[in-house]
Amino acid sequence: MFISDAFAQAAAPAASTSSSLLSMLPLVLMFVVLYFVMIRPQMKRQKEIKAMLDALAKGDEVVTQGGVVGKITKLGDSFVNVEVANGVELQLQRVAIVQVLPKGTFSK
């Protein structure tokens, strides 16, 4: 009495496929924007960090994640020794180094 009967209509197959493609278009556009705004710059930054860590050499002046400034005295595969004062060396992981300073900026 209150609910009327519903009848299904046959839809044209060509209109159905084009409307489904149009309905997926915003999702695809959002992924493309997400890639160029977030994912690609992050991957580029990771490559730069990896290149910087691979290029470390003895005598480089560096800054650690904790803000400690020092000069590299020994290099290992995953650890470096950083001299922060005369006779004071810290052993750190390579990934703890965030920046290589220009020569001559660190004076003890």
N, CA, C and O atoms as a MOPAC input file, in Angstrom:
PM7 MOZYME 1SCF
protein

 N      0.78800 1    -1.17500 1     0.00000 1
 C      0.00000 1     0.00000 1     0.00000 1
 C      0.85100 1     1.27000 1     0.00000 1
 O      0.63000 1     2.17000 1    -0.80900 1
 N      1.84400 1     1.33800 1     0.92900 1
 C      2.70800 1     2.51300 1     0.94500 1
 C      3.90300 1     2.36500 1     0.01300 1
 O      4.48500 1     3.36000 1    -0.42000 1
 N      4.26500 1     1.13700 1    -0.29300 1
 C      5.44500 1     0.89900 1    -1.12400 1
 C      4.97400 1     0.50900 1    -2.51000 1
 O      4.18600 1    -0.42100 1    -2.67800 1
 N      5.47500 1     1.24300 1    -3.50900 1
 C      5.08600 1     0.91100 1    -4.87400 1
 C      6.04100 1    -0.13000 1    -5.42600 1
 O      7.16500 1    -0.27900 1    -4.94500 1
 N      5.58800 1    -0.83600 1    -6.42600 1
 C      6.41600 1    -1.85700 1    -7.05500 1
 C      7.53400 1    -1.20300 1    -7.84400 1
 O      7.31900 1    -0.18300 1    -8.50000 1
 N      8.73000 1    -1.78400 1    -7.78600 1
 C      9.88400 1    -1.27900 1    -8.52600 1
 C     10.12200 1    -2.17900 1    -9.72300 1
 O     10.08800 1    -3.40500 1    -9.61200 1
 N     10.35800 1    -1.57200 1   -10.84000 1
 C     10.60600 1    -2.32500 1   -12.05400 1
 C     12.01200 1    -1.98600 1   -12.56400 1
 O     12.39000 1    -0.81700 1   -12.63800 1
 N     12.76700 1    -3.01000 1   -12.91000 1
 C     14.12500 1    -2.80800 1   -13.42000 1
 C     14.06100 1    -2.45400 1   -14.89500 1
 O     13.25900 1    -3.00400 1   -15.64900 1
 N     14.91000 1    -1.53800 1   -15.28600 1
 C     14.97100 1    -1.16800 1   -16.69100 1
 C     16.26900 1    -1.72200 1   -17.27600 1
 O     17.29700 1    -1.76200 1   -16.60000 1
 N     16.21300 1    -2.13700 1   -18.50300 1
 C     17.40300 1    -2.63100 1   -19.18000 1
 C     18.20900 1    -1.43500 1   -19.66200 1
 O     17.69500 1    -0.58900 1   -20.39400 1
 N     19.48100 1    -1.36200 1   -19.24800 1
 C     20.34500 1    -0.25000 1   -19.62500 1
 C     21.16100 1    -0.63800 1   -20.85000 1
 O     21.45100 1    -1.81300 1   -21.07700 1
 N     21.51600 1     0.35000 1   -21.61700 1
 C     22.33200 1     0.09600 1   -22.79600 1
 C     23.75200 1    -0.23100 1   -22.35800 1
 O     24.28300 1     0.47600 1   -21.50200 1
 N     24.40300 1    -1.27200 1   -22.90200 1
 C     25.73900 1    -1.67000 1   -22.44600 1
 C     26.80800 1    -0.60700 1   -22.73600 1
 O     27.73600 1    -0.47400 1   -21.93800 1
 N     26.72900 1     0.13100 1   -23.80000 1
 C     27.73300 1     1.13200 1   -24.13300 1
 C     27.70900 1     2.28000 1   -23.12200 1
 O     28.76800 1     2.76600 1   -22.72400 1
 N     26.57100 1     2.70400 1   -22.71700 1
 C     26.45700 1     3.78500 1   -21.74000 1
 C     26.96600 1     3.31900 1   -20.37900 1
 O     27.51100 1     4.12100 1   -19.62200 1
 N     26.80000 1     2.05400 1   -20.05900 1
 C     27.23100 1     1.51900 1   -18.77700 1
 C     28.75200 1     1.53000 1   -18.66300 1
 O     29.27700 1     1.89600 1   -17.61200 1
 N     29.47100 1     1.14200 1   -19.70500 1
 C     30.93200 1     1.10900 1   -19.62200 1
 C     31.52400 1     2.51400 1   -19.58800 1
 O     32.50500 1     2.75200 1   -18.88400 1
 N     30.94900 1     3.43600 1   -20.33100 1
 C     31.49900 1     4.79300 1   -20.31200 1
 C     31.22600 1     5.47900 1   -18.96900 1
 O     32.05900 1     6.24800 1   -18.48900 1
 N     30.09100 1     5.21300 1   -18.37300 1
 C     29.80900 1     5.82800 1   -17.07700 1
 C     30.66800 1     5.20800 1   -15.97900 1
 O     31.02500 1     5.89700 1   -15.02400 1
 N     31.01100 1     3.91800 1   -16.09100 1
 C     31.87900 1     3.31600 1   -15.08200 1
 C     33.30100 1     3.85200 1   -15.20300 1
 O     33.98500 1     4.01500 1   -14.19200 1
 N     33.75900 1     4.12900 1   -16.43300 1
 C     35.08100 1     4.73000 1   -16.60800 1
 C     35.10900 1     6.14900 1   -16.05500 1
 O     36.08800 1     6.55500 1   -15.42900 1
 N     34.04300 1     6.90100 1   -16.28300 1
 C     33.97700 1     8.25600 1   -15.75500 1
 C     33.89400 1     8.27000 1   -14.22900 1
 O     34.38800 1     9.19500 1   -13.58600 1
 N     33.27900 1     7.26000 1   -13.66200 1
 C     33.18700 1     7.21200 1   -12.20700 1
 C     34.53600 1     6.84800 1   -11.57900 1
 O     34.77000 1     7.17100 1   -10.41500 1
 N     35.42700 1     6.18300 1   -12.32300 1
 C     36.75100 1     5.84100 1   -11.80200 1
 C     37.76400 1     6.96300 1   -12.04200 1
 O     38.83400 1     6.96100 1   -11.43300 1
 N     37.45300 1     7.89700 1   -12.89900 1
 C     38.37200 1     8.98100 1   -13.24100 1
 C     38.81700 1     9.80700 1   -12.02300 1
 O     40.01200 1    10.08300 1   -11.91200 1
 N     37.94300 1    10.21100 1   -11.12000 1
 C     38.41200 1    10.97300 1    -9.94400 1
 C     39.38800 1    10.17900 1    -9.07000 1
 O     40.33000 1    10.74900 1    -8.51800 1
 N     39.16800 1     8.88500 1    -8.94400 1
 C     40.06900 1     8.04800 1    -8.15000 1
 C     41.45500 1     7.98900 1    -8.78600 1
 O     42.46700 1     8.07700 1    -8.09000 1
 N     41.49700 1     7.83900 1   -10.10200 1
 C     42.77400 1     7.80300 1   -10.81100 1
 C     43.47600 1     9.15600 1   -10.71000 1
 O     44.68700 1     9.20600 1   -10.49300 1
 N     42.74800 1    10.23200 1   -10.86100 1
 C     43.34000 1    11.56800 1   -10.74700 1
 C     43.88900 1    11.82700 1    -9.34300 1
 O     44.94800 1    12.43600 1    -9.19500 1
 N     43.17800 1    11.37000 1    -8.32100 1
 C     43.65500 1    11.54200 1    -6.95000 1
 C     44.96500 1    10.78400 1    -6.73600 1
 O     45.86800 1    11.29000 1    -6.07000 1
 N     45.07900 1     9.57700 1    -7.29300 1
 C     46.31200 1     8.81000 1    -7.15200 1
 C     47.47000 1     9.49100 1    -7.87400 1
 O     48.58800 1     9.52000 1    -7.35900 1
 N     47.21700 1    10.03700 1    -9.05400 1
 C     48.26700 1    10.73400 1    -9.80900 1
 C     48.74400 1    11.95900 1    -9.03600 1
 O     49.94800 1    12.19400 1    -8.94400 1
 N     47.83800 1    12.72900 1    -8.48800 1
 C     48.21300 1    13.91000 1    -7.69800 1
 C     48.98900 1    13.47400 1    -6.45200 1
 O     49.99600 1    14.09300 1    -6.10900 1
 N     48.53800 1    12.43100 1    -5.78000 1
 C     49.22200 1    11.91400 1    -4.59500 1
 C     50.64700 1    11.49400 1    -4.94200 1
 O     51.57100 1    11.76100 1    -4.17400 1
 N     50.83500 1    10.84700 1    -6.07700 1
 C     52.15900 1    10.41200 1    -6.49400 1
 C     53.09400 1    11.60400 1    -6.68800 1
 O     54.21400 1    11.60300 1    -6.17800 1
 N     52.64100 1    12.61600 1    -7.41900 1
 C     53.51400 1    13.74700 1    -7.71100 1
 C     53.70500 1    14.68500 1    -6.52400 1
 O     54.71500 1    15.38600 1    -6.46400 1
 N     52.77300 1    14.72100 1    -5.58400 1
 C     52.88600 1    15.63200 1    -4.45000 1
 C     53.60900 1    14.99300 1    -3.26800 1
 O     54.34400 1    15.67400 1    -2.55300 1
 N     53.40700 1    13.68600 1    -3.05400 1
 C     53.95600 1    13.06000 1    -1.85300 1
 C     54.98700 1    11.97400 1    -2.13200 1
 O     56.07500 1    12.00800 1    -1.55700 1
 N     54.68300 1    11.03600 1    -2.97700 1
 C     55.52500 1     9.85600 1    -3.13400 1
 C     56.81800 1    10.18000 1    -3.87400 1
 O     57.89600 1     9.79800 1    -3.41700 1
 N     56.73600 1    10.86300 1    -4.98300 1
 C     57.91600 1    11.14900 1    -5.80100 1
 C     58.93600 1    12.02000 1    -5.06700 1
 O     60.12400 1    11.70100 1    -5.11000 1
 N     58.53200 1    13.11200 1    -4.39100 1
 C     59.53500 1    13.89100 1    -3.64500 1
 C     60.19300 1    13.09600 1    -2.51400 1
 O     61.37800 1    13.27600 1    -2.23500 1
 N     59.42700 1    12.22000 1    -1.86600 1
 C     59.99500 1    11.41200 1    -0.79100 1
 C     61.03000 1    10.43300 1    -1.33000 1
 O     62.07500 1    10.23700 1    -0.70900 1
 N     60.75600 1     9.81700 1    -2.47300 1
 C     61.71900 1     8.90000 1    -3.08000 1
 C     62.98100 1     9.65400 1    -3.50500 1
 O     64.08700 1     9.13100 1    -3.37100 1
 N     62.82400 1    10.86400 1    -4.01100 1
 C     63.96400 1    11.67800 1    -4.41100 1
 C     64.81800 1    12.02700 1    -3.19700 1
 O     66.04500 1    11.96500 1    -3.26600 1
 N     64.18600 1    12.39000 1    -2.09700 1
 C     64.90400 1    12.72700 1    -0.86800 1
 C     65.65900 1    11.51300 1    -0.33000 1
 O     66.78900 1    11.65200 1     0.13900 1
 N     65.04900 1    10.31800 1    -0.38900 1
 C     65.72300 1     9.11200 1     0.07300 1
 C     66.96600 1     8.81300 1    -0.76600 1
 O     67.98500 1     8.37900 1    -0.22800 1
 N     66.89000 1     9.03900 1    -2.07100 1
 C     68.05500 1     8.83700 1    -2.93700 1
 C     69.17300 1     9.80400 1    -2.57500 1
 O     70.34300 1     9.42000 1    -2.55900 1
 N     68.82300 1    11.06600 1    -2.28300 1
 C     69.82400 1    12.05300 1    -1.90200 1
 C     70.51000 1    11.67400 1    -0.59100 1
 O     71.72700 1    11.80900 1    -0.46500 1
 N     69.73900 1    11.20400 1     0.37800 1
 C     70.29700 1    10.80600 1     1.67200 1
 C     71.22500 1     9.60800 1     1.49800 1
 O     72.31100 1     9.57200 1     2.07600 1
 N     70.80000 1     8.62700 1     0.70300 1
 C     71.63200 1     7.45100 1     0.46700 1
 C     72.93100 1     7.83500 1    -0.21700 1
 O     73.98700 1     7.31400 1     0.14400 1
 N     72.88600 1     8.73200 1    -1.19300 1
 C     74.10000 1     9.18000 1    -1.87100 1
 C     75.02000 1     9.91900 1    -0.91000 1
 O     76.23800 1     9.74900 1    -0.97300 1
 N     74.46100 1    10.73600 1    -0.02100 1
 C     75.26200 1    11.46800 1     0.94900 1
 C     75.95000 1    10.50400 1     1.91700 1
 O     77.12700 1    10.68100 1     2.23100 1
 N     75.22800 1     9.48500 1     2.39100 1
 C     75.80800 1     8.52400 1     3.32600 1
 C     76.86700 1     7.65800 1     2.65600 1
 O     77.85700 1     7.28900 1     3.28800 1
 N     76.66800 1     7.33200 1     1.38600 1
 C     77.66200 1     6.53200 1     0.67300 1
 C     78.92700 1     7.33100 1     0.37700 1
 O     80.00600 1     6.75300 1     0.24600 1
 N     78.80800 1     8.64600 1     0.27100 1
 C     79.94200 1     9.49300 1    -0.07500 1
 C     80.71900 1     9.98600 1     1.14700 1
 O     81.65400 1    10.77300 1     0.99500 1
 N     80.35700 1     9.54600 1     2.34800 1
 C     81.07700 1     9.98300 1     3.54300 1
 C     82.53400 1     9.54700 1     3.46700 1
 O     82.84300 1     8.45300 1     2.99700 1
 N     83.41800 1    10.41200 1     3.93200 1
 C     84.84100 1    10.10400 1     3.92300 1
 C     85.46500 1    10.55800 1     5.24500 1
 O     84.90800 1    11.38300 1     5.96900 1
 N     86.62700 1    10.00000 1     5.52800 1
 C     87.35100 1    10.38600 1     6.73600 1
 C     87.73000 1    11.85900 1     6.62900 1
 O     88.23300 1    12.30000 1     5.59500 1
 N     87.49000 1    12.61500 1     7.69200 1
 C     87.79600 1    14.03700 1     7.70900 1
 C     86.59800 1    14.91900 1     7.39800 1
 O     86.68600 1    16.13800 1     7.54500 1
 N     85.48000 1    14.33800 1     6.97300 1
 C     84.27300 1    15.13200 1     6.71900 1
 C     83.71900 1    15.65800 1     8.03100 1
 O     83.75400 1    14.97000 1     9.05100 1
 N     83.21500 1    16.86400 1     8.00000 1
 C     82.56600 1    17.46900 1     9.16600 1
 C     81.07200 1    17.27700 1     9.00600 1
 O     80.49200 1    17.65000 1     7.98600 1
 N     80.44200 1    16.68400 1    10.03600 1
 C     79.05100 1    16.25800 1     9.91800 1
 C     78.21700 1    16.73300 1    11.10100 1
 O     78.73600 1    17.11100 1    12.15100 1
 N     76.89300 1    16.69900 1    10.88700 1
 C     75.92100 1    16.96300 1    11.94300 1
 C     75.10100 1    15.69800 1    12.11300 1
 O     74.68400 1    15.08900 1    11.12800 1
 N     74.86400 1    15.29500 1    13.37000 1
 C     74.08100 1    14.09400 1    13.64100 1
 C     72.61800 1    14.46900 1    13.88700 1
 O     72.26600 1    15.64700 1    13.95200 1
 N     71.78900 1    13.45500 1    14.01900 1
 C     70.37000 1    13.69200 1    14.27900 1
 C     70.14200 1    14.42400 1    15.58800 1
 O     69.16900 1    15.16500 1    15.72900 1
 N     71.02100 1    14.22400 1    16.53100 1
 C     70.89400 1    14.89300 1    17.82500 1
 C     71.45800 1    16.30000 1    17.84100 1
 O     71.37300 1    16.98900 1    18.85800 1
 N     72.03700 1    16.73900 1    16.72200 1
 C     72.58500 1    18.08200 1    16.65300 1
 C     74.05200 1    18.17200 1    17.01900 1
 O     74.60200 1    19.27000 1    17.10700 1
 N     74.69000 1    17.03900 1    17.23400 1
 C     76.10400 1    17.01900 1    17.58200 1
 C     76.92400 1    17.23600 1    16.31200 1
 O     76.67500 1    16.59900 1    15.28900 1
 N     77.90000 1    18.13500 1    16.38300 1
 C     78.76700 1    18.43500 1    15.24800 1
 C     80.13200 1    17.83900 1    15.52500 1
 O     80.65300 1    17.96300 1    16.63300 1
 N     80.71500 1    17.18900 1    14.52400 1
 C     82.03400 1    16.59100 1    14.70800 1
 C     82.67500 1    16.24400 1    13.38900 1
 O     82.12200 1    16.48900 1    12.31700 1
 N     83.87500 1    15.65800 1    13.49600 1
 C     84.66900 1    15.28100 1    12.32300 1
 C     84.81000 1    13.76300 1    12.30700 1
 O     85.10900 1    13.15400 1    13.33400 1
 N     84.59700 1    13.15800 1    11.15100 1
 C     84.68200 1    11.70000 1    11.02200 1
 C     86.14200 1    11.27600 1    11.11700 1
 O     87.00500 1    11.79800 1    10.41100 1
 N     86.40600 1    10.29800 1    12.02400 1
 C     87.76100 1     9.78000 1    12.16000 1
 C     87.89000 1     8.36300 1    11.62000 1
 O     88.95000 1     7.99600 1    11.11300 1
 N     86.84500 1     7.56700 1    11.71800 1
 C     86.86800 1     6.19400 1    11.20000 1
 C     85.53800 1     5.90900 1    10.52400 1
 O     84.49100 1     6.40100 1    10.94400 1
 N     85.59900 1     5.10400 1     9.47000 1
 C     84.39100 1     4.69800 1     8.75400 1
 C     84.29100 1     3.18900 1     8.74400 1
 O     85.28000 1     2.48600 1     8.53000 1
 N     83.08300 1     2.69800 1     8.97800 1
 C     82.79800 1     1.27900 1     8.84700 1
 C     81.61500 1     1.10500 1     7.91400 1
 O     81.12300 1     2.07300 1     7.33400 1
 N     81.15800 1    -0.13500 1     7.77000 1
 C     80.01800 1    -0.38300 1     6.89400 1
 C     78.74400 1     0.25700 1     7.43200 1
 O     77.98500 1     0.87000 1     6.68200 1
 N     78.51400 1     0.11000 1     8.73600 1
 C     77.28400 1     0.66900 1     9.29200 1
 C     77.53800 1     1.65200 1    10.43100 1
 O     76.59600 1     2.26800 1    10.93000 1
 N     78.79800 1     1.81000 1    10.85200 1
 C     79.12200 1     2.71700 1    11.94800 1
 C     80.21800 1     3.68600 1    11.53000 1
 O     81.03200 1     3.37900 1    10.66000 1
 N     80.23200 1     4.85100 1    12.15300 1
 C     81.29800 1     5.84500 1    11.97100 1
 C     81.72200 1     6.34800 1    13.35100 1
 O     80.92500 1     6.38900 1    14.28800 1
 N     82.98100 1     6.72500 1    13.45000 1
 C     83.45900 1     7.36300 1    14.66100 1
 C     83.58100 1     8.84600 1    14.37100 1
 O     84.20400 1     9.24700 1    13.38800 1
 N     82.98300 1     9.65800 1    15.23000 1
 C     82.97100 1    11.10300 1    15.06200 1
 C     83.67900 1    11.73000 1    16.25300 1
 O     83.31300 1    11.48400 1    17.40300 1
 N     84.69500 1    12.54300 1    15.97300 1
 C     85.41100 1    13.25000 1    17.03300 1
 C     84.70600 1    14.57400 1    17.28100 1
 O     84.62100 1    15.41700 1    16.38800 1
 N     84.19600 1    14.75300 1    18.50700 1
 C     83.44400 1    15.95700 1    18.84700 1
 C     84.28300 1    16.96500 1    19.63600 1
 O     83.93900 1    18.14500 1    19.70600 1
 N     85.37200 1    16.49900 1    20.22400 1
 C     86.31300 1    17.35400 1    20.94800 1
 C     87.65200 1    16.63300 1    20.93300 1
 O     87.73500 1    15.48000 1    20.51000 1
 N     88.69700 1    17.30600 1    21.39100 1
 C     90.00900 1    16.65600 1    21.42600 1
 C     89.95500 1    15.42500 1    22.31700 1
 O     89.70200 1    15.52900 1    23.51700 1
 N     90.19200 1    14.26600 1    21.73100 1
 C     90.20700 1    13.02100 1    22.50100 1
 C     88.83500 1    12.43600 1    22.79100 1
 O     88.75500 1    11.39800 1    23.44700 1
 N     87.75700 1    13.04800 1    22.33600 1
 C     86.40700 1    12.54200 1    22.59000 1
 C     85.79200 1    12.08500 1    21.27000 1
 O     85.52200 1    12.88900 1    20.37800 1
 N     85.58000 1    10.77500 1    21.16900 1
 C     84.99100 1    10.21700 1    19.95300 1
 C     83.68500 1     9.51600 1    20.28200 1
 O     83.55200 1     8.86600 1    21.31900 1
 N     82.73800 1     9.65900 1    19.39400 1
 C     81.45300 1     8.96800 1    19.51500 1
 C     81.33600 1     7.97300 1    18.37500 1
 O     81.68500 1     8.27700 1    17.23500 1
 N     80.84600 1     6.78600 1    18.68700 1
 C     80.58800 1     5.80900 1    17.64100 1
 C     79.08900 1     5.87100 1    17.32600 1
 O     78.25200 1     5.65700 1    18.20400 1
 N     78.76300 1     6.16700 1    16.06700 1
 C     77.38400 1     6.35900 1    15.64500 1
 C     77.06700 1     5.47800 1    14.44100 1
 O     77.96500 1     5.05900 1    13.71100 1
 N     75.80900 1     5.20900 1    14.24800 1
 C     75.38800 1     4.55900 1    13.01800 1
 C     75.44500 1     5.57500 1    11.88700 1
 O     75.28000 1     6.77400 1    12.11100 1
 N     75.67900 1     5.09500 1    10.67800 1
 C     75.74800 1     6.00000 1     9.52900 1
 C     74.44200 1     6.76400 1     9.34600 1
 O     74.45800 1     7.94300 1     8.99100 1
 N     73.31100 1     6.10300 1     9.58400 1
 C     72.01800 1     6.74000 1     9.34600 1
 C     71.74100 1     7.87800 1    10.32300 1
 O     70.79800 1     8.64400 1    10.12600 1
 N     72.56600 1     7.99800 1    11.38900 1
 C     72.38500 1     9.08700 1    12.35300 1
 C     72.95800 1    10.39500 1    11.83500 1
 O     72.74800 1    11.44700 1    12.44000 1
 N     73.68200 1    10.34300 1    10.71900 1
 C     74.26100 1    11.56100 1    10.14500 1
 C     73.23700 1    12.17500 1     9.19600 1
 O     72.73600 1    11.50600 1     8.29300 1
 N     72.93300 1    13.44500 1     9.40800 1
 C     71.90700 1    14.10300 1     8.60400 1
 C     72.45400 1    15.14400 1     7.64900 1
 O     71.76500 1    15.53600 1     6.70700 1
 N     73.69500 1    15.60700 1     7.87300 1
 C     74.21700 1    16.67000 1     7.01600 1
 C     75.74600 1    16.63900 1     7.03300 1
 O     76.36800 1    16.39700 1     8.06800 1
 N     76.33100 1    16.88800 1     5.87100 1
 C     77.76900 1    17.07300 1     5.77200 1
 C     78.03100 1    18.57300 1     5.63800 1
 O     77.50200 1    19.22900 1     4.74100 1
 N     78.84300 1    19.09600 1     6.53100 1
 C     79.12800 1    20.52600 1     6.54900 1
 C     80.28300 1    20.85900 1     5.61200 1
 O     81.11100 1    19.99500 1     5.32200 1
 N     80.34900 1    22.08700 1     5.13900 1
 C     81.52100 1    22.50800 1     4.34800 1
 C     82.77700 1    22.44800 1     5.19900 1
 O     82.72200 1    22.63600 1     6.41400 1
 N     83.90600 1    22.18600 1     4.56000 1
 C     85.18200 1    22.08900 1     5.27400 1
 C     85.48000 1    23.39900 1     5.99800 1
 O     85.29400 1    24.48600 1     5.45200 1
 N     85.95100 1    23.27000 1     7.25000 1
 C     86.36600 1    24.43800 1     8.01600 1
 C     85.26900 1    25.04900 1     8.88000 1
 O     85.53200 1    26.03100 1     9.57400 1
 N     84.05700 1    24.51300 1     8.86800 1
 C     83.00100 1    25.10500 1     9.68300 1
 C     83.07400 1    24.61800 1    11.13600 1
 O     82.59900 1    25.29500 1    12.04800 1
 N     83.66600 1    23.45500 1    11.34100 1
 C     83.74200 1    22.89500 1    12.68400 1
 C     85.14200 1    23.16400 1    13.24500 1
 O     86.13800 1    22.68100 1    12.70700 1
 N     85.20400 1    23.92700 1    14.31400 1
 C     86.49100 1    24.15400 1    14.97900 1
 C     86.33800 1    23.75700 1    16.44100 1
 O     85.36200 1    24.11600 1    17.09900 1
 N     87.29300 1    23.03000 1    16.92200 1
 C     87.22500 1    22.52300 1    18.29500 1
 C     87.69200 1    23.54600 1    19.28700 1
 O     87.69900 1    23.28300 1    20.48900 1

